[in-house]
Amino acid sequence: MKTCCRSNFGSGVTALALILIGAGVLLLLDNFGFLWIDRVWDLWPLALIAIGLAELLRWSGHRELER
């Protein structure tokens, strides 16, 4: 039972790390002039959609394992 909780905690930390890395890459590309952050911010609803899809897939995966 503890391994289940520990793996859930690890996946949250991994997701946070990937978000921070992605944000850092975007800011670095903006500093080098390859990307314009103001245009990227127009697409912020896509982040909400991606998070929702990830949660839905995670939930459906847990349901499959319970069967």
N, C-alpha and C positions, 0 to 999 in steps of 0.2 A: 504494500500500500504506500509506503514512503517513496518507493522509486517512482510511482505514478506522479505524486506531487512534486517530486524533485525534477522530473522530466518536464512537467508543465512550467515550472519556474525557469528552467533552462531555455525553453522555447521562447518565453517572454523576453528573457535577457538577450537572446539571439536576435529576435525581431527588433528590439530597441537598438542593438548594435548596428544592424543593417540599416535602420532608418538614419542613425547618426552618420554612418559612412556615406550613405546616399546624399544626405544634406551637405556633407563636407565636399563631396565630389562636385555637386551642383555649384556650390559657392566658389570652389577652385576654378571651375570652368568659366564662371562669370568673371572672376578676377583676370583670367587670361584672355577674355574677350570672345570665347567660343560660344557662350550662351548668355542670354539676357534674362536675368532672374525675374524681371517684371512680367515677362511673357510666360514664364513657368508658373508663377503664382496664379495666372488665369485658369490653370488646369487643376487647382487644388481639389475640386470635387472628385476628381479621379482617384485621389488618395482615399477618400471616404468609401468609394465604390470598391477599391482594392481591399481595404480592411474588412468591409462587409463580406466580400467574397471569400476572403481567407477564413473568417470566422465561420461562415456557412460550410465551407469544405471541412474545416476542423470538426465542426459539430456532426456533420454527416459521417465522417470517419469514425468518430466515437460511437455513433449509433450502430454502425456496421460491426464494430468490435463487440458490442454488447449482445448481439444476436447469437 
